[in-house]
Amino acid sequence: MSDFFKSFNKSLSQRQRATWLIGSKLVDPQSDLDQRDWDECAKRLTFAINTARDQIRGETPFYMIHGWDPRSTRSR
């Protein structure tokens, strides 16, 4: 910490504490950094966004564009 901030903190009667962030705790340990199935993730994400109901209008983005709700293979 620079001398300026040290004196600034001292004038405010504050102490500077170091905060060490552990990267492994910030990153999901289940995440695969070399993920190769982005196309499958993108399909699921697009479906999730398109089928999420808007709080104001009560409709999905897909319905507002196409005029009908999409069906998933699980909704049969």
Secondary structure, 3 states (H helix, E strand, C coil): CCHHHHHHHHHCCCCCCCCCCCHHHHCCCCCCCCCCCHHHHHHHHHHHHHHCCCCCCCCCHHHHHHCCCCCCHHHC
